[in-house]
């Protein structure tokens, strides 16, 4: 029954994520107070996905760091440069909005990218490594990236970021791999399928709660907000596409490309919103906050693209073999 539910939820993910955003914005008064649950749900989702990973696969990733370097290069050099170009073309002279667009892409990759990579049979060990390394380096990378592109100085609460990372990613990942090791991989046939549908439901709940928190920023809808939304959507859409293109250009394996697509396209928007609201004028925060509306929707769109491209290639290889 749970396997059937999981398959149905997987097919419905392109609808679940945008619906969750709408519900979150509409029911902000009821859902926002439950924000304290988000780290716990994320920890459960990470643990569930890490069950299919092993210490051996993690070791192979670390001893072959090229895809990790490629991901960091895309995240913190190519995408900020692209956001800077698009920002100056669409909002010439609007320093605050341009800064917000750049901040939205220099923040570390999103933890939720792990869920999508696991769902689409990408390289889980690589994804975990990119999330861990990128988030650990973010206190240094984010300020220097902003200084390089917009000349802004920004401080970050390093300890809070580290604690959140440890609880949501590091600890549950290690626990998942320990269970995989102790069961000699059998957990992928028993525990993992049981938890899979609850992970997808958990993602919907996280999107609802996060959307409820950003709802106040979306109350005054005007032409500039709509324009900002369109530009943020375009830049975010390009993030997935650029990461995919680089993976194909380097002729990497499909599982590695899938990891690059989602880690390259997604961001830790919650952390970005906190940085923007804390250290910048409200105009800077708007593009970052708006990005939260599109992130899961774009992930679900690219999940469909991934399914079609790689299922087609598998069929083609089988036909030509």
Helices and strands as residue ranges (DSSP letters): H 2-26, H 28-31, G 32-37, H 38-50, H 55-63, H 66-73, I 74-78, H 79-90, H 95-106, H 113-119, H 124-150, H 158-165, I 166-170, H 171-182, G 186-188, H 191-214, G 215-218, H 223-249, H 254-265, H 269-279, H 282-320
